[in-house]
Amino acid sequence: MTDQHGQALERMGQLIDQLDNIGMSMQMPVPAEIHLKALRESVPEIRNEVRAIYDQLGGEDVWSLPS
């Protein structure tokens, strides 16, 4: 396993933990607006990091391909 691959796996594990924490926080009894605000802030950031890892590991850019 290359160092780049190992680092990517480590970061993916951190992102999974972050998603788990978000899921658990959704169980807290707070107004829905607070949950939505947290999701709107965190989900795009996590998505961008996952996409960057995918690109870094040589994944094909299927999101920019013509349909």
N, C-alpha and C positions, 0 to 999 in steps of 0.2 A: 504494500500500500504506500503510495507516495505521500509526502508530507502535505501537499495540497489537498489530497483526498482525505487524509486524516483530519486536517483543519476544517474541511467542509463538513465532515461527519460530526465533529465536535460542535460546530455552530448550528447544524441542523438539530442536534440534541437540545441545545439551548433554546432554539425557537419552539421546539415541541413542548418543552417545559413552560415556556411563556404562553403558548396556546392553552396548555392544561390549566395554568393559573387564571387565564381569562375565563375559561369555562367554569372553573370553581367560583370565580367572583360573580358570575351571572346568577348564582344561587343566593347571593346576599339580598336581604330585603331593603332595597333602595329604589327610588323612583326610576322608571324605565328610561327617562331622559339621561340619567347618569350612566346607565348601561350602554345606551346608544352612543353617547359621547366617547366613552372608553373604546368601544368597538370601532367607531369611525377613526379614531386616532391610531389604534394599535394594529388593526388588520391590514391596512395598506402598507404600513412599515414592515410588517412580517412578510407580506406577499412580496414586497420589493427585495427583501433580503433572500428569500427562497429563490426568487428569479435570478438574482445575482449569483447565488451558489450554483444554480442549474447552468447558467451561462459559463461560469468559471470552469465547470467540469466538462464543458464541451457539448452541452445539450443543444439540440437544433432549435432555432428560433421559430417555433410554429405559430407564435402569436402575430408575427409580422408577415407571414406568407399570404399571398393573394388567395382569395377564396374561389 
